[in-house]
């Protein structure tokens, strides 16, 4: 539901932005076109105003024959044939009318002339008559040039209709594109949300089990209030073991939570990775001996990297503990640290049953376990490898896993050395 609302909000926001952009573009085109038409009309009217009448007043021009090249046509032939000129005396009475105009009502002509003369403006628009006018006074009276705005208005209306159609079609197209983009853009958030939801559910489930055991054993202890601690020691040990498991789980959860916080910066210093691997390996030698497993090592000396010593120790312990748990009866564990191409390559191999190929892509996911029953027997929560990956990535490295019947399961960690990180 949250993802669906987020996707709708994304589409709505995207469509609002596109609508505003298209509106701004169409308004700009409309203003530019309107201004250009008005400018052309004004230039034509001024040209008419400056002509010697009636000899130079242009007649409607009809071009016959091949079209003329640019510059061949006289300027007066580029004037709109919809323009006409009126001369008046000092009292505002019409004395002459020039141009292609059919005056059907002298009263109308007198009205528009009086409006122009009384406006006290050189140029203006008579909106009720769709006319633009230009007035100039001299000693004999006034000369008024009129230009019909019907063509301009038709062009503007046609542009508006075209813009509305193009805008509507564009919005439909962008709406479809926005839906596709929303699905593509929200997919990482959706995956993150699903992982977080699963993480919370798994964490709650894992915490619920030890809490249930603790409460059950506490009830048993409380039901025998008169018994000594020694008699109740078995139940108290159970409570202690489950509390330790909860402490371990909470510690791992806090580590992952801090790692997810982008504001937390890991301070890297120069450390001897070889010594870290040795210090992590030594405690597992008696463990491997007791489990009748072979532990082999090949560790390059004095291999330095930039890293956090505690986290690198935790990384080594996680991979060795994982190898001991899954190497099988009388299995073999091999630990190797080498220098290759400005990187430290740390690998842990165990000879246990190979991990099925369908599980390999998910092996580093939180709470993911290939075999839940075995994991519970071994005390695992499915967080170790997720923590290992987090540690490696915080050190700008890579962790990979390969598993097959011939070589067993190999976890390989590549961490840049000091020279490469600098």
Beta strands, then each sheet from edge to edge (+ up, - down):
strand 1: 83-88
strand 2: 94-99
strand 3: 123-126
strand 4: 131-137
strand 5: 142-148
strand 6: 269-272
strand 7: 294-299
strand 8: 304-307
strand 9: 332-340
strand 10: 343-350
strand 11: 398-404
strand 12: 408-416
sheet 1: 2+ 1- 5+ 4- 3+
sheet 2: 6+ 8-
sheet 3: 7+ 9+ 10- 12+ 11-
end
